[in-house]
Amino acid sequence: MTAGALCAQETRKVVTNPSPNPQDDTKPNSSAVPDAYALTGHFSRIVVIRLKNKANLLTGMMKVVKEQHIQNGVILSAIGSLRGYEVHAVSNRDLPTQDTFTSNPTQPCDLVSMNGYVINGRIHAHMTLATPDKVIAGHVEADNEVYTYAIVTIGVMNDTNLDKIDDKTYR
């Protein structure tokens, strides 16, 4: 009965995200942009972030990224637990992109993993969460409150230009 009540709190919302210039969503791929390319760099340091009970996961990460002057980096891992969750995942195959936001502010869950990037000081993170009944994964959103604690590890690569790494119009 309790599990049913907790799951009843989950909501879903679909949002379409056109590019800043909607014409970019219809342009063909450019032969000037390689199908695959490599960026090289080195970690100058590793930053481990710890967030306490009832801290906002994304807000706390953004605060430390700013305080530590992290412009570019790789989110290497994360563990912990959350009091509820909000994620979004891509939900279509053609541009413009469409995302499905899934939220349940009352479902506690384990933070099993996180990966992603810090790009020009902006966090682009994905996480995997587990409840007793299912696994949830997607982009980290604003409404994720820490339960016991959360630990996030970032490899800092400020000497590497990651400008285009997650630009959907760079194709």
N, C-alpha and C positions, 0 to 999 in steps of 0.2 A: 504494500500500500504506500509506504514512504517513498520507495523508488519511483512509483508512478507519479506521485505528487511532485517530486524533484524534476523528473523529465518533462512534466507539463509546463515548466517554466521556460523551456527552450523555445526561442523564436528564430525565424529566418526571414531575411529580406534580400531581394535581388536588386542590384544597382548596376546601371550601364555607365561605363566610364569612357566617353570619347576623349581622344587626344586633345591637348590644348588647341591645336589647329585641327578641326575635324577632317580636313582634307587628307591629313597624314594617315588616317585609318583606311583610305582607299588607294593610297599610292602603292605602286609595285615595289618589290625588293630592288635595291640598287646593286649593280655589279661592283661598285666602288666599296661596298661593305662586304668583307669576307664572310663566308659561311661560319667559320670558326677562327678565333684568334686568341693569342695568349698575352697576358700581362704578367710581368715579373716584378718582384719586389721582395722585401725582407720584413719580418716582424721586428720593429724597433723595441717593442716591449709587449708584455701581456698584462692586461688589466682584468682583474677579477672583481665583479660587482656583487655585493650581497644586499638583498632587500629584505626587510623585516615584515612581520605580520601586519597586514592591512595596508601595506605600501602599494601604490599603483605600479605595476610591472613596467609598462612602457614609459611612464613619466619618470620613474626612478632611473631607468636606463638612459633616457635623454639627459637627465640632470648630470649623471656621472660622465657621459660622453662629452658634454660641454665643459664640465669642471676639469676633466683630464685632457682637454684639447685634442680629442680624437676626431680627425677629419675623415680619415679612411681606415677601414679595418675589416676584419673577418670575425663574425660571431662564431666561435668555435664550439661552444656547448652551453647547456643550461640544465639545471635540475631544480626541483623544489615542489611546491604545491600552491594551488590557487583556490580561492573561496568561490569562484565562479569563472566563466570564461566568455570571451568574445574573439572570434576569428573571422576571416573571410577567405574564400577560395574561389578561384576562377571557375566559371560555370558555363562557358560557351567556347566555340572553336573559331569564330570569325570576328575580325575587328569591326566595330569597337569592342573592347573587352567588357565582360559582364562578370560581376562578382556576387556570390551569395554570402551574406553575413549571417553567421550563426552565433547566437548568444544565449547563455543561461547563467544569470547572476547568482543563482542559488545552488548550483551543482558543484560541489568541491571536486577537485581533480588533481592528479599528479602531473607536474611539468616533467615530461620524460626527456625531451630534447628541444634544442633551439639551434638554428643556424641562420646565416644571412650575412648582411654587410652593413657597414657604416659608410655612406657615400656622401662626401662633402658635408659631414656632420649630421646627415639624415639617416635614421635607422630603417632598414628594410629587413625585417626578421620574420622567419617562419618558425612555428613551434608545433610539437606533438604533445597531446595531453591524453591522459587515461583516466577513465572513471571505472567503477566496478563493472559497468555494462558495455562500454564502447571506447573506441579511440577517436579522438578529434584532432584534426590537423589543419593548419592554414596560416595565413599572415597574422601576425600579432596586431591586435587592435587596442583601443584605449581602455576598455572596461575589463581589465584583468587585475584583480586584487589578490595580493599574496596571502597565503594562508600561514603555513609554518615559517617558511623562508623561501627565497629564490636566489640562486647563484648563477651568474651569467659571466662567461669568459670571452674576452675580445682580444684578438691579436691585432695590434696597431700597425698600420702600414701607411703612415702619412706621406711617405715618399712615392707612393704609387697613385697614379691618376685613374680613378674609377668612374669618371664622369658618365660614360655611355653604357656602363655595365648593365643597368636595368632600365634603359630607355627603349620602350617598345617601338618608337618611331625610327630608331637607328637600325635600319634593315635594308 
